Amino acid sequence: MKNSILIFVFSILASFMMSCEKDYNDWVVESGHDRLFKSLIFEVSKVQSTSVELKFTKGIGATKYIFEFSKDNLEFKEIVKTVEISAASLVPFATSPNQAKVEYRELFTELDGTTGYSVRMKSIDETTGLESGYNQIYFETPAEQLFTNYFPTTSSIKLQWTVTPRVTNVVLYDEQMQVIKDVVLSPEQKTTGMVTFDNLTIGTKYIAKIFNETNNRGTLNVRTSGIANSTVYNVLTTDDASAIGTALSNLVVGGATNITVAFAEGTTYNIGGDITIPTGVNDIAFVGTADSNGNLPVLSNARFRVQTQINNLIIQYLQTTSSGSFFVELNGKTAKDIFIEGCKVSNINSIVRISSGTILNDINVTNTWISNTGGWGVFNVGSGTTVNSINVSNCTFTEISTRFADVRVATKVNFSNITCVNITMAMSHLWLFDNNKPAQVSLQNLILAGPNGGAKINSTNGNYGNIPMSYAGSYKTNDLIVDTRPFTGITEVPLNIYGLFVDPANGDFHIKEGVGFAGTGVAGDKRWFD
């Protein structure tokens, strides 16, 4: 009986002690004869290509924390990075009356992309000399993309990347991954974040990789401008639209079918009207070359037309104005694809207009700044036409009148990474479609911003039950006021354009540092990321 009572008492006492010490034992462990403090939580909060954010809870009594990184799977054979953090310097991410549940988050940078890391942490009480056991986790960094842009000519490619001392060489490969050239970077190239590869082949694809020793810090598919194996016509400074048309006709008479029309860097051309592509041309490219400051050749009042039919029309790295007309217009003509890349196009009605009877495969516009459009929409696709898709990516739109697109046929519309800012111009809506011939619309990573000339804006000009649209993953500033037809799924930034962008009044749409914009490095024209 006495033994039974003792057992019962000890059982109750043990339960009581376990209950009382539950919270304590969450952060205290036994190691030999010492009580050592440990973190309750040690996890990865966010991982990027060159950084990781770790979250951990407070070690009671700890005066500092030590983090050790290794490039293996929890083996820690070779420590490649050690960071000590004073407890006094930590700012709680989440507070709690229970000190063992106070949460911290710390960012660790200068990691390698596409790499597996193990990290372990211990806490130390420097007053008593007590140390905790290790908490450890494993994570993998995604591939890094250090490249921010490239500038091609018909025979060279200039590569640009985010400036950092942690780069050693850039390698250019052909499509079969055979090395064309391996450039060991000079101090000047590291400082400017640029390197140029010369003596390349016109209209040819290459692959560039940037390294820090053996660690790949970025990969970029690039291409020289123009058309491979084409006849090149170097435009004279005195050439206007008529002279260029005559030169093209003479080349066709001479047997040329694929033609590259090259405009020289640092030059302004008074084009003064329609450049008409004559019958007999298969593929044609109109290409420019940026100067050392990134300025493109300027074509004044330039427009592009097709006499009967064409395969591919390519316009690259030119700055143009069109005096309120249509930049590219296919009026009942047949073509395969239209490519507009790396251009600055202003004072136009539409960048591309196709009207009844036109048969076209794809319209592709990338890395282009479009400004001061007229009332027809940036893209205008009339009824009675055939077009497979309209694809627009990495573009900046400014002072757009009326709408992004007026599309009256069933097609695919894909807009991604667009920065659109209207300060003085007023758009009433972004899209005009035909609900009976519904387009398939995909919208990704847009930034819509600005006071819009004081006018409210709608997503569409009407209610389209057959055309679902989502702006999830896109953002608008709080000075852009939505009227009755909403941007479904869009996130409003609690800033106007002057709070979000560096200098929007003067066309600088880099995101200001420290504004806490969730879309930084994700949304908008990628050329503003660096």
ABEGO torsion letter per residue (X at the ends): XAAAAAAAAAAAAAAAAAAAAAAAAAABBBBEABBBBBBABBBBABBBAABBBBBBBBBBGBABBBBBBBBBBGAGABBABBBBBBAAABBBABBBABAAABBBBBBBBGBBBGBBBBBBBBBBBAAAGBBBBBBBBBBBBBBBBABABBBBBAABBBBBBBBBABBABBBBBBAAGBBABBBBBBAAAAAAGBBBBBGBBBGBBBBBBBBBEABBAEBBBBBBBEBBGBBBBBBBAABBAAAAAAAAAAAAAAGBABBBBBBBBGBBBBAGEBBBBBBGBABBBBBBBBBAAGBBBBBBGBBBBBAABBBBBBBBGBBBBAGGBBABBBBGBBBBBBBBBGBBBBGBABABBBBBGBBBBBBBBBGBBBBGBBAAEABBBBBGBBBABBBBBGBBBBGBBGBABBBABBBBBBBBGBBBBBAABBBABABBBBAABBBBBBBBGBBBBEAGGGBBBBABABBBAABBBBABGBBBBAABBBBABBBBGBBBBABBAAAABABAAAGBABBBBGAGBAABGABEBAAAAX
